[in-house]
Every structure is written in structure tokens, then in C-alpha cells.
Amino acid sequence: MTYSTRDVSTLQKSIAPSVYGDLDLDIVPERFRTELGENSIIKDNPRIKALLEDSDKVEFFRQLTLMGDPLADAFAAIIPELGYKNARAMLDKAAEEGIDKVPEAPKELVDLMRSMETVPDWVDWTKIEKACENNRLFTALGGEAIMRVAFMMTYVNGYQGLPMVITGALTSDSAAKRMRETTSTFKLATLPGALRRGGEAYQSAVKVRVMHAMVRTSLLKRPKVWDYSVYGTPIPQVDQMGAALGFNFMMAKKALKNGGKFSAAEACAVEQARYLAYLLGMHDQFLSNDPKQIVETWNMCQATLRHKFDERGKDLNAATMEAYQRKGNHWYDRVIHRLDQKATRWMYNRMVGRRTADTMGVHEDKSDILAFAAMFAPIGAGIGALSLLKKVPGGRELVDRYATQQVENQLNRSGQAEYRTNEADYKMGSA
């Protein structure tokens, strides 16, 4: 089963009635807007204004703003009844060996896994495997350099960052754990065969979906903590596009400037990213390979999201900046950690602007650009050199073995992701 209908409200209530049956899915939460406000960086864009004049599109994105992941949510809702350890054991076995190997599985888990085990007709494995090979090399050399800033981008808006505040990500240790769990999925997705059924990235995607669903269903039961009328559904579809498909958006913008078509390498990268997004439970609206639709979907997500500064976003940034991702504590590890922090600070200021960065507590030093150069110049040179080596007879296999080993080393250094939410909070119900 795929999420393809535009009648999202009915879909959610039919799949996960225990989660969405009593919710008013006709509300317009405070976070949703239909006009570009003065604080919007896209307020003068005539194309986006035109999108907001289409009432059908606006209504569809209102529903997507209230859409979680009903298949995963339905399973998360019965975990207290099953018992956390029992549910986790069944989930792990289903992810690794297939749902048919879990004869005692409840219908909710069967429905979730059947949807993941069904490969959509549009999937092109040749493109996906080519993209994985290309991404392995980049991840091998630069995969740890952009991790921190990618996380910090999600804290700029208080409407999006609140789940991280509530679920305890305000310490450097918990921020490091969150980064490891989320980025491990994307790193695993570059490994050979990892996106195939039972592969490492496939298993990771299953666990990420259920982890998010546990957070979502828990918060919806806690009105004193989560104001549904303000924030809508926790971790909604529209907020997942940035992490899952940000690079697709950037490539799509470039493609529209170059005749409206992706290059061969870009088409492969888009295919890999959208299949991973499918495994992560995203609606078909976000899974396009058409540059125009990708850009339009991104713009609608941004246009309909009200902007809000939340002081706690500064705390999230601080925790993320302090998060120590190196496994060792040797002087070399500490130097790399410091360079990473300073390079992140420089990139963040470029991405959100200095005024926003200062508001969010990320103050740039003049030496930060040197740290960025120190981090990325060797990465660029390495990618260039190894790309040339791939053209030499036998070089492609040699480079790919090296890249695979380096990605595996990164994953080993960061430690195994647990994909667990706070079990005690999950049992709190409406407290």
C-alpha cells in the first residue's frame, strides 16, 4: 500500500482509528498559513503567491500538515498492549527476515511490513544502485562534515523543532544520539544492497518509522504537553521533506534552470532518495522525479509553514554544536571536532543568513571560513582524484571497495543506533 490519496483525513482515520478517530482533522492549526507573512523570506515570490491562490492545493497541504504515518502509527498505538520488548522483537525480526517469519504478528505490524515489502512499479534498481555507488564515495570522504548543520536547519522554526524539545534532545549527549540514529539511515542507504528487503538501510527505515510513530502517538495523548490546535500532528509529512529530499530539491532547482531535465547522475540520485523516502513512509506527493513538481512541493511546504522563533531552538542548536561525534578522545579527534564545529557555524550562517544565525545563537568568527576550507578542500580534492582513478581499468572496483570500507568505518565509529524513544514517556499517556 502507498499513501497516494488526496483525501488524507479519511485515509488516516481508516488506517489508524485509535490514533486519529477522535482528532479533528478539519482544523487549521496555528502553524499553517495561507498567506505569506512579512517575516517570510519568500513573501515577494510571485510563483509561490500563485500556488497559494490554488485553494485545492492549499487544502491538500493542510491535510498533509496533519498527516503522520498512519500505518506506523497504528502499530505504535498497540505497543503498550503488546509490551515494548515483545513489540520490538517482532519488529526487528520482521525487518530482517520478513513479516512471514513472525506468525504471531498483529494485523497492524503485518499491514506496515506488507507496505514496505511491496516495491512500487516506478522503482529503477539500476539507477538506485548507481546512485548508491556515487553517494558511497561522497559519504566516505565528506559524510561526517555536513551532519551537524543538516540537523540545525530543522531548529530554525519553533513549530518544527518542538518535538525535539519535548522528547529530551536538549543535551549534547541526546543530540549526538539523535544525529547518529537519523544519519545512520542515510549512510546505510549508500551501502551495496542496503535498500533491498532485509538490507541494513531497509531495516533502519522500518525502525525510524516506528520510533517517529511512538513519539507522535505519545504526544497526541498528552494535551498538557502538546497543543494540537497550535502544532497539529507531531512530525508531519511536510516537515520530513527537508531531511529526506532536500538534495532532490536543490537538484530540481538546477534542472529547471537547465532545460527542465536532470542529468544522468542526478536522475539516479533522485531515484535513490525518493525510494528511501518511500520506505520512510512518505506520501506519493513527495516522491516525484519531475523537477517542476519537486520544486512546487517544496515551495508549498515552505509557503504554508508559519514562521516562529522559539528560544528553545537556541538550546537545540547549542546542544547540537556541542555534541561529540568522535569515538576517541585523542588530540586528533578533538581537533577534528573543533574544525567540524567551526565549519558548521560558517555553513549555517551562509544557509540561514547572519541575522537569523545570530538570533539562533550561532555567532560566526572570522576564522570559521578557514575551518570550512580545512575540512572541505581535502574532501573536494579526494573526490576529484578518486573519480579520475575510477576511469582507470580496475579502478572503479578499487575505489568502491575503499568507499564501502570508509562508510562502514564511520558507522562503526559512531556506534550502533538504537532507534528508541523514551519508553517511560511513551507510557505516560495524557500526563
N, C-alpha and C positions, 0 to 999 in steps of 0.2 A: 504493500500500500504506500502511495505517495501522498503528500499534502498538496493537492492541486486545486481544490475548490476555492472559489472566491467567497463562498458562504462559510467563512471561518467560524463564526459563532455557533452555527448548527453543528459543524464538524467537532468542535471541542466538547460541546455538551453531549454529543452522541458517543464519542470515544471515551471520555473521562467524566461521566456524570457526577461521580463523587467529588471531583475537584471543581468542575465548572457549572454543575447543575444549578446551584443556588446563587451563582455570581450573576450580577447584572452586566452582561456583555454588550449592552447598548449604551453604556456610559461614555462620555468623552472625558478621560482623565485629565487632570491639570497639565500633565507633561505634554499632551497632544495639542497642536495648534493648526489652524487652517490659514493663518496669515503670517507673513514674515515680519517679525518684530524689529524694533530699532537696534536691538543688540545682536542681530543676526549678521554674520559675515557674508551671507548670500542674499541679503534683502534687496539688492538692486539688480539681481539677475532676472532678466525678462523671461528666460526659458523656465525657470523654476516658478515664477509667478504664474505662468501659463499652466504648469502642472497643477497648481493649487486651485485653478479655476475649473478643473475637471472634477465634478462632485463624485462621480463613480470611483475614480482613483483615490480621492481623499477618504471616502468611506471604506474602501478596501484596506488602505493603510491604517485607518483607525482600528479595524479588526485585527490586522497584523500586529499592531501595538499591544493588543490584549491577548495575542496568541503565544502560548508557551510551546510545549512539545507534548500534545495530548497522549500519544502512545506511551512515552516515557513517564508522563505524569500519572497515568492510570496505574502503572506498575509501582511507582513511588508511593502512591496513596495506600497501597496494601502492604507495604514493607513492615509497618508496626505490627500488623496482624501476623505476618509470616515470621517475624523475628529478623533483626538486622543481619545476623551471621548466616542464617539459613538463606535469606534472600540474596545476600552477597555471593554465597557459594553457588547457588543456582545461576546467578547472572554470570559469574566467572566461567562456569562450565559451558553455558550456552554460547558465550562469546568465543571461547576457544574451540569447542568441539561441535557446536551446532545445537539448536533447540531440540532436535530429535533425540539427543543424548540426555535430556532432562525430562524423563517421563512424568515426574511429579510437578512439572512447571504449571503455574496458574495461567489462566487464559490471558491475563494482562501481559505476562512475560512472553508468552507464545506470540501474541499479536505484534509486540515490539520487535522480537527477533525475526519473525517472518518478513516484516517490512524491510529489515536490514539485509536479510539473506537474498532478497529479490533484487537483482541487478537491473536497473532501468534500461530500456531499449536504446537510449541515446548514448550509453557509455561506450567509449572507444578505448579499449585497453592498450592499443599500440601507442596512442597519444599519451595516455596516463603513464605508461612505463618510460616513455621518452622524457616526459616532464620530471618524473622521479629521478632519472639519471642526471638531468641538468640541475635539479634542486639539490641533489646529494653533494655536488661539488660546491655550490654556493654555501650550503649549510655547513659543510666540512670546514670551510675557511672563515665564514662570517656568521654562522648561525647563532653564536653567543653574543654578537656585537649589537644586535638590534632588539634583543629580547626585552630589555628594561623599558626602552622608550615606547615599544608597542603596547605594553601594559599601561603605562602612564597616560596614553592618549585616551583611555576609556574613563579616566577620572575627571576630565575637564568639566563634564556636565554632571551636576548633582543628581539629576533624575536617573542617570545610568549607573553612577557609582555607589548608590545607596546599598544594594545587596552586598557589596564587598565590605561596607562599613558594618552592617548588621551581623554578617557571618564571621566577623573577627579577623579581618585582614589588616588591622592597624598596627601590627608589629612587624619588624623586619623578618622574623622567623616565619610568620604565617604568610607574609608577602612572597618570600622565597619559595615556600611550599606551593602557593597558587601559581606562581610563574612556572615552576617545574612541571606541575600537572597539566597546565594548559599548553605550554610549548612542547612538551614531550610528544603530544599527539601530532603536531605539525612536523617535528623532527622524525618521528617514526614513519610518517607518511612518505618520507623520501627513500626509505629502505626498500630493497628489492622484494616485491610481492607482499609488502606490508598492508596494502589496501584490499587485498583479496580476502575472501571469507576466512576467518580464523587468523589472519595476519596480525602483526603487532599493532598497527595503526587502526585496523578494524576493531580489535578488542578495546583499544584505548577509546575510540569513538563511542562504543557502547557504554563504557563506564563514565565518560564525561557527560553523556546524555542523562544518565540516571542520577549522577551527582547533582547536575543542574536541576533536575526534576525534584529531587529531595529538598533542595533549597527553596524552590518555587512553591511546592505544596506546603512546606512548613510555614513559610512567610504568609501565605494566603490564609492560614488558620490563626494568625496572630495579629488581629486588627490593632492592638495597642502598639505594635511594633511597625507594622506595615500598613500604611494608609492607601488602600486600593483606589480610592477616588482621586488621589493625587498621582500615584506612581503606576497605576494599572497593574498588569501582570509582571511579576519579577522575571528578569532575564528574558524579555520578549524576543520574538523573531527579529524585529527591526534593530535591536541592539547587538545581535550576533553577527550582522553582516560585516561590521568593521574588522572584527578579528578573523572571520572565516574567509572573507572575499575582498579585503582591502586592496590586495595586489591586482585582482581582476579589475577593480575599478580604475586603478592607475593605468593599467594596460589598455583598458577600453577607451579612456580619455585620449591616450596617444593614438589608438587606432582610428578614432573619429577624425583626428587631425590629418591622418594619412590615408584617406580614401575609404574609411569605414570598415577595414578588414584587419584581422590580426595577422601577424607574421606566423610562419610555421611553428616557431618556438613558442610564441605567445599563445597560439591556439592549443598547444599541448599543455601549457601551464594552466590555462583556463579550465581545460578538461579535468585535470587532476584536482584543482581546487574546488570545482563545483561538485565532483563526486565525493570528495571528503565532506563538503558541506551537506550533501545528501545524507551521508552516513551519520552526520551530527544532527539530523532531524530537521533541516530547514525546508521551508515551503518552496514549491517549484518557482515561485516568483523570483527567488534569489539565485536560481540555478541556471540562468540563461547563459548561452555562449554568443549572444548577439551584443556587440558593443553598445549599441543605442539603448537597449533595454537595461543593460548593466548600469550605465550612467544614470538613466532615468530612475531606476530603483534606488540607487544610492542617493540621488538628489531628493527623492521623495522622503526617504528616511531622515535626511538632514532637515528638510523643509518643515516636516511635521513634528519635529522634536523641539519643544520649548527649551530655551537655554536658562540654566540656573546655576549660580555659583553656590557651592556648599563648602563651608570652612573645612569640613572633614576631608574634602578632596585633597587639601594640602597635606593632611596627615597621611593619606594613602600614598601620595607622591613621596613624602619623606620616608615612609616605610619601604617603598619600592626602591628608592635610591640607596637606602642602607642595606637592603637585602644582599647577603653574601652568597654568591653562586659558585664560588670555587670550592672544590672538595678539600684541598690542602690549605695550610696557613703559612707556607713558605714565603720568603720575601718576594719571589717572583709572582706568586698568587696574589699577594697584597698589591703589588704594582699594577697587575692586570686589572684587578678590581677597581683601583683608583682611576686608571685610564678609562675603564668602562663607564664609571660614574660621570666623569668629566665629558666624555664623548656624548653620553646620553643627554647631558644638560645642554650641550650645543645643538644636538639634533632636535630636542624638544622645543627650544626657542625658535628654531627655523620653522617647525611644523605648526605651532600654535600662535607664534608672534610673541615679541618680548613683553608686551603689556599683559597678555594672558598668562605668560610664563611667570612673570613677577607676582601676579595675583595668586597663582597656584604655588608660590613658594619656591620656584625653580630659578634661582638667580645665576645668571651667566657670568663667568670670569673670562678675561681676555685670553687666558691660556687654554681655555676649553677647546678652541679650534685646533690647537696643536695636538691635544689629546685625540681629537677626532682623526686628524691626519695620521697620527702614530698608529691608531687602531686600523684604519681603513686603507691606507696606502699599501701596506703589505698584503692585505686581503685582495685588493684590486690587481696587484702585480702577480700574486699567486694564481688567481683565477685566469688571468691572461696567459701566463706561462703554461699552466696545465691544460688550458684549452688548445694551445698550439701542440702540446705533446699528444693530445688525443688524435691529432691528424696523422701522426706517425704510425706506421704499421705496428700493431700490437699495443700502441699507446693508450687506446681507448679503454681496453680491459685493465691495463695497469693503473690508469688514473681512477677508474671506477672502483677498483678494489681499495685504493688508498682512501677515496672519499667515503666509501661504506665504512671502513675501519674507523675513520675520524669521527663520523656521526655516532657510531656505536660507542666510541670512547667518551664523547660528550655526554651521552645518555648514562653511561656507567659512572662518570664523574659526578653528575648531578644526583645520582641515586634513583631508586625506583619510585615512580609516582604511586600514591596510594588511592587517589580518586575517592576520598571520603569527605563527607560533610560532617559537622559536629553532631554525633549521634545523640548527645544529651539534648541539644537544642531541638533536634528533629522530633524528640519525644515530648516536647513541651506543650504541644497543641496550641491553644489560644492564649497561652500565658503572655 
